[in-house]
Amino acid sequence: MPTSLLIQIEKKRKEMTKKAIKHGFSAAVTVRCSQELDRLLNAFDKTHPKAKKS
């Protein structure tokens, strides 16, 4: 369901921000969280294709 996916994305984004502040932007824990966020965002993009711009 798209709504729950958006909630997951927002939670992961907040989690990543907290980790970046605590551990640094290039810390392994932050990078891992960023990769998880990327997967969620890619899943959202697949279910919500954008109209092509000409």
C-alpha positions in Angstrom: 0.0 0.0 0.0 1.5 3.4 -1.0 0.5 5.2 2.2 2.4 2.7 4.4 5.4 2.9 2.1 5.4 6.7 2.4 5.3 6.3 6.2 8.2 3.8 6.0 10.2 6.3 3.9 9.6 9.2 6.3 10.6 7.0 9.3 13.7 5.8 7.6 14.6 9.4 6.5 14.3 10.6 10.2 16.3 7.6 11.4 19.1 8.3 8.8 19.2 12.0 9.9 19.6 11.0 13.5 22.4 8.5 12.7 24.2 11.1 10.5 24.1 13.6 13.4 25.3 11.1 15.9 27.8 9.1 13.9 28.7 11.2 10.9 27.5 11.2 7.3 30.1 8.6 6.1 29.8 6.2 9.1 28.9 2.7 8.1 25.7 2.7 10.1 24.5 5.9 8.3 25.4 4.6 4.9 23.5 1.4 5.6 20.5 3.4 6.6 20.8 5.5 3.5 20.9 2.4 1.3 17.7 1.1 3.0 16.1 4.4 2.3 17.2 4.2 -1.3 15.5 0.8 -1.6 12.2 2.2 -0.2 12.4 5.2 -2.6 13.0 2.9 -5.5 10.0 0.7 -4.5 7.9 3.9 -4.4 9.1 5.0 -7.8 8.2 1.6 -9.3 4.7 1.9 -8.0 4.3 5.5 -9.0 5.8 6.0 -12.5 6.3 9.6 -13.5 5.0 10.9 -16.8 7.7 11.3 -19.3 8.7 14.9 -20.1 9.2 15.7 -23.8 
